[in-house]
């Protein structure tokens, strides 16, 4: 079992925290999550929803939907080159991140391995989502940390990229 938990942490979903949540009766809206794949999918979609809500033109500070997804003290940062930059906390920090990224698309990797059980989905878990700004050829791998189903930290990095068609003819 320790090896499975170690593997889960290695791929970004840590489930080895103490069994306090169950004994405290803590609920985080993840009752139906049974496997690492379920957990990664649900948390990734929560992070994407938070980004979408933070991108709304006005009222994000008062958005009950966004406030229900991120803790007010969640640190948000975005690095570039060799310098990390704090962007703020909670809804304000997330809004700053959205403006900095100006991303139009996202992607995250599914869990395509053994259906590993998760018995404490409310404990700390991390997912990584890649956001892309195709106009500026920038990609942002962003790690979201969750606890009790809420975002407790967001840490990303700015990277440039090159893409092309493998089968295009040379001019």
C-alpha positions as CSV (number, residue, x, y, z in Angstrom):
1,X,0.0,0.0,0.0
2,X,2.9,2.4,0.8
3,X,4.2,1.9,-2.7
4,X,0.8,2.8,-4.2
5,X,0.7,5.9,-2.1
6,X,4.2,6.8,-3.1
7,X,3.3,6.3,-6.8
8,X,0.3,8.5,-6.4
9,X,2.4,11.3,-4.9
10,X,5.0,10.9,-7.6
11,X,2.4,11.5,-10.3
12,X,0.9,14.5,-8.5
13,X,-1.9,13.1,-6.3
14,X,-0.8,12.8,-2.8
15,X,-3.1,10.7,-0.7
16,X,-0.9,9.7,2.2
17,X,-2.1,12.4,4.7
18,X,-3.4,11.2,8.1
19,X,-7.0,9.8,8.2
20,X,-8.2,12.8,10.2
21,X,-10.9,13.9,7.7
22,X,-13.0,10.8,7.9
23,X,-12.9,10.8,11.7
24,X,-13.9,14.5,11.7
25,X,-16.7,13.9,9.3
26,X,-15.2,16.4,6.9
27,X,-16.9,16.6,3.5
28,X,-15.4,18.2,0.5
29,X,-17.8,17.3,-2.3
30,X,-15.6,14.4,-3.4
31,X,-17.7,11.6,-2.0
32,X,-18.0,9.8,-5.4
33,X,-14.3,9.8,-6.1
34,X,-12.9,6.3,-5.8
35,X,-9.7,6.3,-7.9
36,X,-6.7,8.5,-8.7
37,X,-8.2,9.0,-12.2
38,X,-11.5,10.2,-10.7
39,X,-9.7,12.6,-8.4
40,X,-7.4,14.0,-11.0
41,X,-10.3,14.5,-13.4
42,X,-12.6,16.2,-10.9
43,X,-9.8,18.5,-9.4
44,X,-8.6,19.4,-12.9
45,X,-12.1,20.5,-13.9
46,X,-12.4,22.5,-10.7
47,X,-9.2,24.3,-11.4
48,X,-10.3,25.0,-15.0
49,X,-13.7,26.3,-13.7
50,X,-11.9,28.6,-11.3
51,X,-9.8,30.0,-14.2
52,X,-12.9,30.6,-16.3
53,X,-14.7,32.3,-13.4
54,X,-11.6,34.5,-12.7
55,X,-11.5,35.5,-16.3
56,X,-15.0,37.1,-16.1
57,X,-14.7,40.8,-17.0
58,X,-16.1,42.0,-13.7
59,X,-17.3,40.8,-10.4
60,X,-14.8,38.0,-9.8
61,X,-14.1,39.3,-6.3
62,X,-17.8,38.7,-5.5
63,X,-18.3,35.6,-7.5
64,X,-19.8,33.0,-5.1
65,X,-18.8,30.3,-7.6
66,X,-15.1,31.3,-7.6
67,X,-15.1,31.9,-3.8
68,X,-16.4,28.3,-3.4
69,X,-13.4,26.9,-5.3
70,X,-10.4,28.8,-3.8
71,X,-9.3,29.7,-0.3
72,X,-8.8,33.4,0.3
73,X,-5.3,32.7,1.6
74,X,-4.3,30.6,-1.4
75,X,-0.9,31.9,-2.7
76,X,-0.8,32.3,-6.5
77,X,2.4,32.7,-8.4
78,X,3.8,32.7,-12.0
79,X,7.4,32.5,-12.8
80,X,9.3,33.3,-16.0
81,X,12.9,32.6,-16.9
82,X,14.6,32.0,-13.6
83,X,12.4,34.3,-11.5
84,X,9.3,33.4,-9.7
85,X,6.7,36.1,-9.0
86,X,3.9,36.1,-6.4
87,X,0.7,37.4,-7.9
88,X,-1.5,37.7,-4.8
89,X,-3.9,35.5,-2.9
90,X,-7.3,34.0,-3.4
91,X,-9.6,35.4,-6.1
92,X,-7.3,38.4,-6.7
93,X,-4.2,36.3,-7.3
94,X,-6.1,34.0,-9.6
95,X,-7.5,37.0,-11.6
96,X,-3.9,38.3,-11.9
97,X,-2.8,34.9,-13.2
98,X,-5.5,34.8,-15.8
99,X,-4.6,38.2,-17.1
100,X,-0.9,37.3,-17.2
101,X,-1.5,34.1,-19.1
102,X,-4.1,35.3,-21.6
103,X,-4.6,31.6,-22.4
104,X,-7.2,30.4,-24.8
105,X,-6.8,26.7,-24.4
106,X,-5.9,24.1,-21.7
107,X,-4.9,20.5,-21.5
108,X,-4.1,18.0,-18.8
109,X,-3.0,14.4,-18.8
110,X,-5.4,11.7,-17.9
111,X,-4.6,8.9,-15.5
112,X,-4.0,5.9,-17.9
113,X,-2.6,3.5,-15.4
114,X,-3.9,0.9,-12.9
115,X,-7.2,2.2,-11.3
116,X,-5.5,3.1,-8.0
117,X,-8.0,3.6,-5.1
118,X,-8.1,6.9,-3.2
119,X,-9.6,6.5,0.3
120,X,-9.1,10.1,1.4
121,X,-9.8,12.5,-1.5
122,X,-10.2,15.5,0.8
123,X,-6.6,15.5,1.8
124,X,-3.9,17.4,-0.1
125,X,-3.8,16.6,-3.8
126,X,-2.0,18.3,-6.8
127,X,-2.9,18.5,-10.4
128,X,-1.0,20.1,-13.3
129,X,-2.8,21.8,-16.1
130,X,-1.1,23.4,-19.1
131,X,-2.6,26.6,-20.5
132,X,-1.7,28.0,-23.9
133,X,-1.6,31.5,-25.4
134,X,-1.2,30.5,-29.1
135,X,-0.9,34.2,-30.3
136,X,2.2,34.7,-28.2
137,X,3.5,31.1,-28.5
138,X,3.5,30.8,-24.7
139,X,2.6,27.8,-22.6
140,X,1.9,27.8,-18.8
141,X,2.3,24.6,-16.9
142,X,0.4,25.4,-13.7
143,X,0.2,23.2,-10.5
144,X,-2.9,23.5,-8.4
145,X,-2.8,22.3,-4.9
146,X,-6.1,21.3,-3.3
147,X,-7.2,20.4,0.2
148,X,-10.7,19.7,1.4
149,X,-11.7,20.1,-2.3
150,X,-10.5,23.8,-2.4
151,X,-7.6,25.3,-4.2
152,X,-5.0,26.2,-1.5
153,X,-2.1,27.1,-3.9
154,X,-1.4,27.9,-7.5
155,X,2.1,27.9,-9.0
156,X,2.9,28.2,-12.7
157,X,5.7,29.0,-15.1
158,X,5.9,30.8,-18.4
159,X,7.5,28.9,-21.2
160,X,7.8,29.6,-25.0
161,X,7.1,26.8,-27.5
162,X,7.5,25.9,-31.1
163,X,5.0,23.8,-32.9
164,X,4.5,22.6,-36.5
165,X,3.0,20.1,-38.8
166,X,5.1,16.9,-39.1
167,X,3.9,16.2,-42.6
168,X,4.0,19.7,-44.2
169,X,6.2,20.1,-47.3
170,X,9.2,22.4,-47.1
171,X,8.9,25.6,-49.1
